[in-house]
Amino acid sequence: MNAQLCTGSLGDPVVNITFGTGSVNPINIAGFNTNYTYLNTSCPNDGQYTIASISPNCYNSSWWVLSEDHTPGDISGNMMIVNASYNPGDFCVDTVDGLCNGVTYEFAAWLLNLVRNPNSILPNITFSIETTSGTVIQQYKTGDIPVTNGPVWSQYGFFFTAPVNSGKIVLRMRNNAPGGMGNDLVIDDITFRPCGPKVLVTSTSGSNSVFACEYDTTHYTFGSNVSAGYNNVQYQWQVSSDKGSTWNDINGATNSTYTPLPPIGYFMYRLTIAEGTSINISNCRIASDTIYYNRAAMPVAGISRAQNVCVGDSIAINANSFYSYTWTGPSGFSNTQPSFVLKNVSLSDSGWYFTQLVSPAGCTAKDSFLLHIKARPVAWTIPNTSICEGQSILLEAHGGESYLWKPSTYLNNHTTDSIINITPADSIMYVLYASNGICYDSQFVQINVWKKPTANIDPVQPIYEGHSVVLNGTITGSDIQYYWNPNSYINNSNTLQPTVYPDTSSTFYLIATSAHNCGVATDSVFIKVYKTLHIPNAFSPNGDGINDYWMIGNIGSYPQAEVKIFNRDGALIFNASRNFIKWDGIINGNPAPTGTYYYMINLHENQPTYSGWVELIR
């Protein structure tokens, strides 16, 4: 230390020029003003300076290489690298505002001679504090800053009393040495801080590092000892919860002692003092050393209070690994690990498991969990069953405390009912899940649905007497047997496509029966057989009982047949529009004379019209 620095206690900096971090424009640095030329590279020439976070290998390695600035704890922090002008003179003049009238302040700055050559020109700086009118309040000269065996930072400073009637002063930094070979330096961490009596704080814990656990009800009182210097000392205790980055006044804590009871966390406490009403101005205060108060939370295992498993299961307990443990439990269980696995548990493993926790800070707590073990459920239901299509059946669930059926297809109740009515349209497999509230078992049941029989015969066209036709029958269903009725005029009754040859119009039936008594299905087909007409060409209606009528053979097969008879002149003498049976040779109530007559027969069955003659003989 080459400085006349404050031997009492210091307050927070009123001015704190650290030159920032990263890329910085000098005009944005509060409290900094220079008439040197700014260069945005790392190796300035005479009369120039730069703001940088490193000092590289400049001027053929004649400068020390710096990998960081002086400010503790900053990342990519900057410093002012100065290559002094050839002519001695001021290189930094700035006005500082906000000082408290009549309060003593410490000015300090950290300097480093960059030049490695002991024969070079040595930096020599004068720091001057002046009133705004130019009167020198205090002045300090560094003298020649020597060359060292390595890059060594040194703090230079002095203290002064701010003008009584003004909170402003002028800071002047003057280069006393000529430029040229040498006179190159680095400046960082320029501060103005209130300086006052020595302020020391104590704790009834016996140490300025206080540790307590959450459940600790001990109250520690902080005391203070202020050396001579102030006539009317005023007090204000402060706390920081961010490791000293910011300090906050504690409401009402304005005595020389203070008894805190902080919440869980890490806190720093200090006492600030000032003369009289200056205590209300932060720039006028000085601060004590620090009391560190760590109030640690009670350790918590972080596990569920209830653990539920079934016999044969394994359960993993994963407690907070930040703490140490001493576990005890049923059946002589013990363990010292935060995490463990209970494998293949049995009913004898049920019960409370207790542990004593100890945090790295020495705070202790107790925790526990209840392990509840149940016998595994065994699901069972009805055996595999077959039913006829359209029938219903009950599914019954057993072996658990609650149930779930899957899938929900064809269920007539809720899927969670223990008894389910189903009417499945197709064969289906159900799964029953039986649960005891912790674990479950499953059981499958297959329901086979026998399809009911169906029978169908395709319609057929009429046939002529003596011809045949193939019937096309189809059946569906499960395990179906069938037969044809009648079993006559059929070439093979054991096929669904038999050939039939009826000699008269007939109905054939296909009967399908279920082998599982699931019903009988029947279909029929009518086969129209066109019979051959037998038309006589003579009759003798003389009453002798022989051929007294003109009768057409098989005309009865054509009930819609229309029969017309004409005389030789073409006159219609007889007309039967349907259901013709016979002609008795009568015309308008009188016997027709012997002769030849002509007929036309329209069957109205998509048949050709028959025509011809018949001889009436008396």
C-alpha positions in Angstrom: 0.0 0.0 0.0 1.4 3.4 -1.0 -1.4 5.5 0.3 -2.7 7.7 3.1 -6.0 5.8 3.4 -8.8 5.9 5.9 -7.8 4.2 9.2 -11.4 4.2 10.5 -14.5 2.8 8.8 -15.7 3.5 5.3 -19.1 4.0 3.9 -20.4 2.8 0.5 -18.8 4.5 -2.5 -20.3 7.9 -3.5 -18.3 7.5 -6.7 -17.2 4.1 -7.9 -15.6 4.2 -11.4 -14.9 0.6 -12.5 -15.0 1.3 -16.2 -17.8 -1.2 -16.7 -17.7 -4.6 -18.4 -17.7 -5.7 -22.0 -17.9 -3.1 -24.8 -18.1 0.4 -23.2 -18.2 3.9 -24.7 -16.2 6.2 -22.4 -18.9 9.0 -22.6 -21.2 6.6 -20.8 -18.9 6.1 -17.7 -20.4 8.2 -14.9 -17.8 10.4 -13.2 -15.2 10.0 -15.8 -13.8 12.8 -18.0 -10.4 13.1 -19.7 -8.7 15.3 -22.4 -6.7 12.3 -23.7 -7.7 10.8 -27.1 -9.7 7.6 -26.9 -8.5 4.7 -29.0 -10.6 1.6 -29.4 -7.7 -0.7 -29.7 -5.6 -2.2 -26.9 -2.2 -0.5 -27.5 -2.7 3.3 -27.3 0.1 5.7 -28.3 1.4 8.7 -26.4 -1.4 11.0 -25.3 -4.0 8.3 -25.9 -6.0 5.8 -23.7 -8.3 2.9 -24.2 -10.9 1.1 -22.1 -10.3 -2.7 -22.2 -10.7 -5.9 -20.2 -7.1 -7.1 -21.1 -3.8 -5.6 -21.8 -2.2 -7.6 -24.6 1.4 -7.9 -25.7 2.1 -4.3 -26.8 5.3 -2.6 -28.1 7.5 -5.7 -28.5 6.6 -7.1 -25.1 7.6 -3.9 -23.3 4.3 -3.9 -21.4 3.0 -6.4 -18.9 0.3 -8.7 -20.3 -2.9 -8.4 -18.2 -5.6 -11.0 -18.5 -8.1 -9.2 -16.3 -8.8 -5.9 -14.6 -8.5 -5.1 -10.9 -12.2 -5.1 -9.9 -12.8 -8.3 -7.8 -15.5 -10.7 -9.0 -16.5 -9.0 -12.3 -16.5 -10.9 -15.6 -14.9 -9.2 -18.6 -14.3 -6.1 -16.4 -12.6 -3.1 -17.9 -9.7 -0.8 -16.9 -8.3 2.4 -18.3 -5.0 1.9 -20.1 -3.1 5.2 -20.4 0.0 6.0 -22.6 0.9 9.4 -21.0 1.5 12.5 -23.1 5.0 13.8 -23.9 4.3 16.9 -21.9 3.2 16.7 -18.2 -0.3 17.8 -17.6 -3.8 17.0 -16.5 -5.2 13.8 -18.0 -8.4 13.6 -16.0 -10.5 16.5 -14.6 -14.1 15.8 -13.4 -16.7 17.3 -11.0 -18.0 15.1 -8.3 -21.4 15.9 -6.8 -23.4 14.5 -3.9 -20.8 14.8 -1.1 -22.1 15.7 2.4 -21.0 19.0 3.8 -18.2 18.7 6.3 -17.9 14.9 6.0 -14.5 13.3 5.6 -14.0 11.2 2.5 -11.4 8.8 1.3 -10.3 9.1 -2.3 -8.6 6.0 -3.6 -7.5 4.5 -7.0 -5.7 1.3 -8.0 -2.7 1.9 -10.3 -0.3 -0.5 -12.1 2.9 0.4 -13.9 2.6 -1.3 -17.3 6.3 -0.9 -18.3 8.7 -3.8 -17.6 11.9 -1.9 -18.4 13.5 -0.5 -15.2 15.2 2.2 -17.2 12.0 3.6 -18.6 10.2 6.7 -17.5 8.2 6.0 -14.4 4.6 7.1 -14.0 4.1 9.9 -11.4 0.6 11.1 -10.6 -0.8 13.9 -8.5 -4.3 13.5 -7.2 -5.9 16.9 -6.3 -9.3 17.7 -4.7 -10.4 21.2 -5.3 -13.4 23.4 -4.8 -15.3 24.4 -7.9 -13.6 27.8 -7.7 -10.1 26.2 -7.9 -9.0 26.1 -4.2 -7.1 23.0 -3.4 -8.7 21.1 -0.5 -6.3 18.2 -0.4 -3.6 16.8 -2.7 -1.7 13.6 -2.9 1.4 12.6 -5.0 2.2 9.0 -5.8 5.8 9.7 -6.5 7.4 7.5 -9.1 5.5 4.3 -9.4 8.3 1.7 -9.6 8.8 -1.1 -12.1 8.0 -4.5 -10.4 8.9 -8.1 -11.1 5.4 -8.7 -12.2 2.1 -6.8 -12.9 1.3 -5.6 -9.4 -1.7 -3.4 -8.6 -1.3 -0.8 -5.8 -3.9 1.4 -4.2 -3.2 5.1 -3.8 -5.4 7.4 -1.9 -5.9 10.0 0.8 -8.8 11.5 2.7 -10.2 15.0 2.8 -13.1 16.9 4.2 -15.9 18.0 1.8 -16.6 21.8 1.7 -19.0 22.9 4.4 -21.2 24.9 2.1 -21.1 22.7 -1.0 -21.5 19.1 -1.9 -19.4 19.5 -5.1 -15.6 19.1 -5.6 -13.3 18.9 -8.6 -11.1 15.8 -9.0 -7.9 16.4 -10.9 -5.4 13.8 -12.0 -2.1 15.2 -13.3 0.7 13.4 -15.1 3.9 14.7 -13.6 6.4 12.7 -15.8 7.2 13.3 -19.5 6.1 10.9 -22.2 8.3 8.9 -24.5 9.9 5.7 -23.4 7.6 4.6 -20.5 5.2 6.5 -18.4 2.4 4.0 -19.3 0.0 2.8 -16.6 -3.4 1.2 -15.9 -6.1 2.8 -13.6 -9.1 1.0 -12.1 -11.6 1.2 -9.2 -11.6 4.9 -8.5 -13.7 5.6 -5.4 -14.9 8.3 -3.1 -16.1 6.8 0.2 -17.2 8.5 3.5 -14.5 8.0 6.2 -15.2 8.2 9.9 -14.6 6.5 13.3 -13.9 2.9 13.5 -17.2 1.0 13.7 -17.0 -2.6 15.0 -20.0 -4.9 15.5 -20.2 -8.0 17.8 -22.7 -10.8 18.4 -23.8 -12.5 21.6 -23.2 -15.7 19.7 -19.5 -15.0 20.2 -18.7 -14.8 16.5 -19.5 -12.6 13.5 -20.6 -15.7 11.7 -23.9 -16.8 13.2 -25.4 -20.1 12.3 -28.9 -21.2 13.4 -31.4 -23.9 12.4 -35.0 -23.1 11.5 -36.3 -24.5 14.8 -33.7 -22.6 16.9 -35.4 -20.0 19.1 -32.3 -18.4 20.4 -32.2 -14.7 19.9 -28.7 -13.2 19.2 -28.1 -9.6 19.9 -25.7 -7.5 17.8 -23.8 -4.8 19.6 -21.4 -2.1 18.4 -18.3 -0.2 19.4 -17.7 3.2 17.8 -14.4 5.0 18.2 -14.1 8.7 19.0 -14.7 11.2 16.2 -18.4 12.0 16.1 -20.1 14.3 18.6 -23.7 13.1 17.9 -23.6 9.5 16.7 -26.8 8.2 15.0 -27.3 4.6 14.1 -29.0 2.6 11.3 -28.7 -1.2 11.0 -28.9 -2.6 7.5 -29.4 -6.1 6.0 -28.5 -7.7 2.7 -30.0 -10.8 1.3 -27.9 -10.9 -1.9 -24.4 -11.3 -0.4 -23.8 -7.6 -0.1 -24.7 -6.5 -3.6 -27.5 -4.3 -2.1 -28.1 -3.1 1.5 -31.5 -2.1 2.9 -32.2 -0.1 6.0 -34.1 -2.1 8.7 -37.1 -0.2 9.8 -36.8 1.0 13.4 -33.3 -0.5 13.9 -31.7 2.8 14.9 -30.0 1.9 18.2 -26.5 0.8 18.9 -27.8 -2.8 19.3 -30.1 -4.9 17.3 -31.7 -8.3 17.8 -32.7 -9.9 14.5 -34.8 -13.0 13.9 -34.4 -13.5 10.1 -36.4 -16.0 8.0 -34.8 -19.0 6.4 -31.8 -17.9 4.3 -28.4 -16.3 4.2 -28.2 -12.7 5.4 -25.6 -10.1 6.1 -26.0 -7.4 8.7 -24.0 -4.2 9.3 -24.3 -1.0 11.3 -24.1 2.4 9.5 -23.5 5.6 11.5 -23.4 9.3 10.7 -23.2 12.6 12.5 -26.6 13.9 13.6 -29.2 14.3 10.8 -26.7 13.1 8.2 -27.8 9.6 9.1 -30.7 10.2 6.7 -28.3 10.7 3.7 -26.7 7.4 2.5 -23.6 9.3 1.1 -22.8 10.6 4.6 -22.8 7.2 6.4 -19.9 4.9 7.2 -20.4 1.2 7.7 -19.2 -1.4 10.2 -17.7 -4.8 9.4 -20.2 -7.5 8.6 -22.1 -10.1 10.7 -23.0 -13.1 8.6 -26.3 -14.9 9.7 -27.1 -18.2 8.1 -30.5 -19.5 9.2 -30.8 -23.0 7.7 -34.1 -24.7 6.9 -35.0 -27.8 8.7 -34.1 -30.8 6.5 -37.0 -32.6 4.8 -36.7 -36.0 3.3 -39.1 -35.1 0.5 -40.9 -38.5 0.4 -44.6 -39.3 0.5 -46.0 -40.1 3.9 -47.9 -43.1 2.6 -46.5 -45.8 0.4 -48.9 -48.5 -0.9 -47.8 -51.7 -2.6 -48.8 -55.3 -2.9 -47.1 -58.5 -1.8 -44.2 -59.3 -4.1 -43.7 -55.8 -5.3 -40.5 -53.7 -5.0 -40.7 -50.1 -3.8 -38.0 -47.5 -4.3 -37.6 -44.8 -1.6 -35.8 -41.7 -3.0 -35.2 -39.1 -0.2 -33.4 -35.8 -0.6 -29.7 -36.8 -1.1 -28.5 -33.5 0.3 -28.9 -34.9 3.8 -27.6 -37.9 5.8 -30.0 -40.5 7.2 -30.5 -43.2 9.8 -33.5 -45.4 8.9 -35.2 -47.9 11.0 -38.3 -50.0 10.3 -40.3 -53.3 10.7 -38.6 -56.6 10.9 -35.3 -55.1 12.1 -34.9 -52.9 9.0 -32.0 -50.3 9.1 -30.3 -48.2 6.4 -28.1 -45.1 6.2 -28.7 -44.2 2.6 -31.1 -41.5 1.3 -32.4 -43.9 -1.4 -33.0 -47.6 -1.1 -35.2 -50.3 -2.6 -37.4 -52.8 -0.7 -37.6 -55.8 -2.9 -40.2 -58.6 -3.0 -42.1 -57.2 0.0 -44.2 -59.3 2.2 -47.0 -58.5 4.7 -44.4 -58.5 7.5 -42.7 -55.5 5.9 -45.8 -53.3 6.6 -45.5 -50.5 9.1 -43.8 -47.2 9.9 -40.3 -46.4 8.7 -38.5 -43.7 10.6 -35.4 -41.7 9.9 -33.2 -39.1 11.6 -32.0 -36.5 9.1 -28.9 -34.3 9.4 -28.2 -31.5 7.1 -24.6 -30.6 6.1 -25.0 -27.5 8.4 -25.9 -29.8 11.3 -29.6 -29.2 11.5 -31.6 -32.3 12.4 -35.2 -33.4 11.8 -37.2 -36.6 11.9 -39.4 -38.0 9.1 -41.2 -41.1 8.4 -43.5 -43.0 6.0 -46.1 -45.7 6.4 -45.7 -48.7 4.1 -49.1 -50.4 3.6 -48.9 -53.8 1.9 -51.9 -55.7 0.6 -52.3 -59.2 -0.6 -52.5 -59.3 -4.4 -56.0 -59.6 -5.9 -56.8 -62.7 -8.0 -59.4 -61.8 -10.7 -61.8 -64.5 -11.8 -65.0 -64.5 -13.8 -67.2 -66.9 -15.7 -65.6 -69.5 -17.9 -65.4 -69.2 -21.6 -69.0 -69.5 -22.9 -70.8 -69.9 -26.2 -74.3 -68.4 -26.8 -76.7 -68.1 -29.7 -76.9 -64.8 -31.6 -79.3 -62.4 -30.0 -79.1 -64.1 -26.6 -77.8 -62.2 -23.5 -75.5 -63.4 -20.8 -74.2 -62.1 -17.4 -70.5 -61.5 -16.8 -69.6 -61.7 -13.2 -66.5 -60.2 -11.6 -64.8 -61.5 -8.4 -61.5 -61.3 -6.5 -61.1 -57.5 -6.1 -62.5 -54.4 -4.4 -63.2 -52.6 -7.7 -63.4 -53.8 -11.3 -63.0 -52.7 -14.9 -64.2 -54.5 -18.0 -62.6 -53.9 -21.4 -63.6 -53.4 -24.1 -66.9 -51.7 -23.5 -68.4 -53.1 -26.7 -71.9 -54.7 -26.3 -72.0 -53.9 -22.5 -75.4 -53.1 -21.2 -74.0 -51.7 -17.9 -71.2 -49.5 -16.7 -67.7 -50.9 -17.3 -67.0 -50.8 -13.6 -70.0 -53.0 -12.5 -69.2 -56.3 -10.9 -72.1 -57.9 -12.9 -72.5 -57.0 -16.5 -75.3 -57.9 -18.9 -74.1 -58.3 -22.5 -75.8 -59.1 -25.8 -72.9 -59.6 -28.2 -73.5 -59.6 -31.9 -70.2 -61.3 -32.6 -67.7 -63.4 -30.7 -65.6 -61.3 -28.4 -62.9 -61.6 -25.7 -63.3 -59.5 -22.5 -60.6 -58.6 -20.0 -61.6 -58.2 -16.3 -59.3 -56.0 -14.2 -59.8 -56.6 -10.5 -58.1 -54.1 -8.2 -57.6 -53.8 -4.5 -56.9 -50.1 -4.7 -53.2 -50.6 -5.0 -52.5 -53.2 -7.6 -54.6 -55.4 -9.9 -54.9 -58.7 -11.6 -56.6 -59.6 -14.9 -58.6 -62.5 -16.3 -59.7 -63.1 -19.9 -63.1 -64.6 -20.8 -64.0 -65.6 -24.4 -67.7 -65.3 -25.4 -68.4 -67.2 -28.6 -71.5 -66.2 -30.5 -73.1 -68.9 -32.7 -74.8 -67.2 -35.6 -78.4 -68.1 -36.2 -79.2 -70.0 -39.4 -80.5 -68.3 -42.5 -81.7 -69.9 -45.7 -82.3 -68.3 -49.1 -83.3 -69.6 -52.6 -82.9 -67.5 -55.7 -86.1 -67.2 -57.7 -86.4 -69.3 -60.9 -88.1 -68.9 -64.3 -91.0 -71.2 -65.3 -90.1 -74.3 -67.1 -91.8 -76.5 -69.7 -93.1 -79.9 -68.8 -90.2 -82.4 -69.1 -87.5 -79.8 -68.6 -85.3 -79.1 -65.4 -83.9 -76.2 -63.6 -81.0 -75.7 -61.2 -81.9 -74.2 -57.8 -79.4 -71.8 -56.1 -79.6 -72.0 -52.3 -77.5 -70.3 -49.7 -77.3 -70.7 -46.0 -75.4 -68.8 -43.2 -74.9 -69.4 -39.5 -72.6 -71.4 -37.2 -72.5 -75.2 -37.7 -75.6 -75.3 -40.0 -77.2 -78.5 -41.4 -79.7 -78.3 -44.2 -82.1 -80.4 -46.4 -84.6 -80.0 -49.3 -88.3 -80.7 -49.2 -89.7 -82.5 -51.1 -87.0 -85.0 -51.7 -88.6 -86.1 -55.1 -87.9 -84.7 -58.6 -84.4 -83.7 -57.3 -81.1 -85.1 -58.5 -79.0 -84.5 -55.2 -80.5 -83.2 -52.0 -77.0 -82.9 -50.4 -76.0 -79.8 -52.4 -77.2 -76.2 -52.3 -77.4 -76.2 -56.1 -79.5 -79.3 -57.0 -81.2 -79.9 -60.3 -85.0 -80.4 -60.1 -87.4 -81.6 -62.8 -91.0 -81.5 -61.5 -93.7 -82.7 -63.9 -96.1 -80.1 -62.5 -95.9 -76.7 -60.8 -94.3 -77.3 -57.4 -92.8 -75.5 -54.4 -89.4 -76.6 -53.1 -88.2 -75.8 -49.5 -84.7 -75.3 -48.2 -84.6 -75.9 -44.4 -81.4 -74.9 -42.4 -81.0 -76.0 -38.8 -78.4 -75.0 -36.1 -76.4 -77.8 -34.6 -76.4 -75.7 -31.3 -80.2 -75.3 -31.2 -80.0 -71.7 -32.3 -83.1 -72.0 -34.5 -84.4 -73.1 -37.9 -84.6 -71.1 -41.1 -86.7 -71.9 -44.1 -87.0 -70.5 -47.6 -89.1 -71.7 -50.6 -89.2 -71.3 -54.3 -92.2 -71.9 -56.6 -91.5 -73.5 -60.0 -94.1 -72.9 -62.6 -94.4 -75.9 -65.0 -96.0 -75.2 -68.3 -98.0 -78.4 -69.2 -98.5 -79.5 -72.8 -102.1 -79.0 -74.0 -103.9 -81.9 -75.5 -106.5 -80.5 -77.9 -109.1 -83.0 -79.5 -110.1 -82.3 -83.1 -113.6 -83.8 -82.8 -116.4 -84.5 -80.4 -120.1 -85.7 -80.6 -122.5 -84.0 -78.2 -125.3 -86.6 -78.8 -125.9 -87.5 -75.2 -124.6 -91.0 -75.5 -122.0 -90.3 -72.8 -119.1 -90.7 -75.2 -117.1 -87.6 -76.3 -120.2 -85.4 -75.5 -117.9 -82.4 -74.7 -114.9 -80.7 -76.3 -112.4 -80.7 -73.4 -108.7 -79.6 -73.6 -106.2 -81.7 -71.7 -104.1 -79.8 -69.1 -106.0 -76.5 -69.7 -106.4 -76.4 -65.9 -102.7 -75.5 -65.6 -103.6 -72.1 -67.3 -106.4 -70.6 -65.2 -106.1 -67.3 -67.2 -106.5 -69.0 -70.5 -109.0 -67.5 -72.9 -110.7 -69.9 -75.4 -112.7 -68.6 -78.4 -114.6 -70.7 -81.0 -115.7 -69.4 -84.4 -118.0 -70.8 -87.1 -117.1 -71.3 -90.7 -118.1 -67.7 -91.4 -115.7 -66.4 -88.7 -118.4 -65.4 -86.3 -117.6 -65.9 -82.6 -120.0 -68.4 -81.2 -118.2 -69.3 -77.9 -115.9 -67.3 -75.6 -114.5 -68.4 -72.2 -112.2 -65.7 -70.7 -110.8 -67.8 -67.9 -111.1 -71.2 -66.1 -112.2 -73.0 -69.3 -113.5 -76.4 -68.6 -115.4 -77.6 -71.7 -117.7 -76.8 -74.7 -120.9 -78.7 -74.9 -121.7 -77.8 -78.5 -124.5 -75.3 -77.6 -124.7 -71.9 -79.3 -127.0 -69.4 -77.7 -129.0 -72.2 -76.1 -129.4 -74.2 -79.2 -127.4 -77.3 -80.4 -124.8 -76.3 -82.9 -125.1 -78.0 -86.2 -122.7 -80.7 -87.4 -119.7 -79.1 -89.0 -116.2 -77.8 -88.7 -115.4 -75.0 -86.2 -112.3 -73.1 -85.5 -110.7 -72.2 -82.1 -108.1 -69.7 -80.7 -106.5 -70.3 -77.3 -104.6 -67.5 -75.6 -102.9 -68.8 -72.4 -101.8 -65.4 -71.1 -98.6 -67.0 -69.8 -96.1 -65.7 -72.3 -97.0 -68.7 -74.4 -97.9 -68.7 -78.1 -101.5 -68.6 -79.1 -102.9 -72.0 -80.2 -105.3 -72.2 -83.1 -106.9 -75.0 -85.1 -110.2 -76.7 -86.0 -112.5 -79.1 -84.3 -115.2 -81.3 -86.0 -118.6 -81.4 -84.3 -120.4 -84.6 -85.1 -124.1 -85.4 -84.2 
